[in-house]
Amino acid sequence: MTLVEGWARSSLPLALASLLLACGPSGSASRAASAASSSSSAGEQCLADARAERHPPASAPDRISVRHILVRHRELTRPDGATRTPEEACLRALEALERLQAGTDWSAVVAQYSDAKTDDLGEVSRDLLSPAFGNAAFELASGELSYVVETDRGFHVILRK
């Protein structure tokens, strides 16, 4: 389990949690520091982290129950009216994740941030999901939130129930 995956369930001070969140899914403080010192924008870093490969453990169950927040952008094949750039959409999904980690109620965050018709996908099997979404969802422990994940439908924050 990476630091980012584990700290969501801990009671780390918000400042430390923010530093870990800035590190993305790898939890690498040196990567975050080099990203901050480079010309890479926060949006570009969010995109890079959202596109990172996830690897569920071999012991992952066949089916899990998941919920998600979806943020669409205008460059999707089916943007469904979205006007955000991919960077803006990624940062919006990251903001939703931060709100959840700060203790904001799931339904309030869904109402404010999600472009999905429903947030509850119910019980799913990995082979019925897009590879990026499935790998991220099946990597999670029960009750855990994912980092931002990009798919062909937009940017997601996934909650494994």
C-alpha positions, -999 to 999 in steps of 0.1 A, spaced: 0 0 0 14 34 -9 14 64 15 -14 81 -3 -36 50 -1 -29 45 35 -31 81 48 -67 85 37 -77 61 66 -53 77 91 -56 108 112 -26 127 98 -26 164 103 -41 182 73 -8 199 63 10 165 61 -20 150 43 -18 178 17 19 172 12 12 135 6 -17 143 -17 6 166 -37 29 136 -42 2 118 -62 -4 80 -62 33 71 -57 36 89 -24 71 102 -34 80 135 -17 110 139 -39 88 136 -70 65 163 -57 94 185 -49 109 181 -84 75 187 -99 71 219 -79 105 231 -91 100 223 -127 78 242 -152 51 215 -148 18 231 -138 -5 216 -112 -28 205 -140 -1 187 -158 10 169 -126 -26 160 -119 -29 145 -154 3 126 -150 -8 111 -117 -43 103 -130 -28 84 -159 -4 64 -137 -7 26 -140 -25 8 -111 -19 -28 -102 -45 -47 -82 -32 -75 -61 -35 -110 -73 -56 -117 -42 -83 -91 -53 -118 -105 -52 -138 -113 -83 -164 -87 -76 -166 -55 -55 -191 -27 -48 -180 8 -59 -192 43 -61 -175 71 -80 -174 108 -88 -170 116 -125 -157 149 -139 -160 152 -177 -141 175 -200 -146 189 -235 -120 166 -252 -139 134 -246 -156 115 -274 -189 121 -256 -183 153 -235 -221 156 -227 -218 194 -226 -186 196 -206 -166 228 -212 -136 222 -190 -102 214 -203 -87 180 -193 -64 198 -168 -94 217 -152 -114 185 -150 -85 166 -133 -80 194 -108 -118 195 -101 -117 158 -94 -87 163 -72 -106 190 -53 -135 166 -48 -110 140 -34 -95 166 -10 -130 175 2 -138 138 9 -105 134 27 -112 164 48 -144 147 60 -171 162 38 -201 139 33 -199 118 1 -234 128 -11 -225 165 -7 -193 161 -28 -212 141 -54 -238 168 -57 -212 195 -61 -186 178 -83 -199 148 -102 -211 148 -138 -223 112 -135 -260 102 -136 -254 80 -106 -226 76 -82 -233 40 -72 -222 15 -97 -232 -14 -74 -213 -47 -75 -190 -50 -105 -164 -73 -119 -131 -60 -132 -136 -74 -167 -167 -52 -172 -149 -20 -164 -124 1 -184 -89 -12 -176 -79 21 -158 -110 22 -137 -110 -15 -130 -74 -16 -120 -78 14 -97 -110 1 -81 -97 -34 -75 -65 -20 -60 -85 -5 -32 -93 -19 2 -129 -18 14 -138 18 24 -108 33 7 -108 62 -18 -87 61 -50 -65 89 -62 -79 106 -94 -81 81 -123 -85 90 -160 -107 69 -183 -123 76 -217 -153 90 -198 -134 116 -178 -117 117 -144 -129 96 -115 -126 94 -77 -135 58 -67 -148 46 -34 -147 9 -27 -177 1 -5 
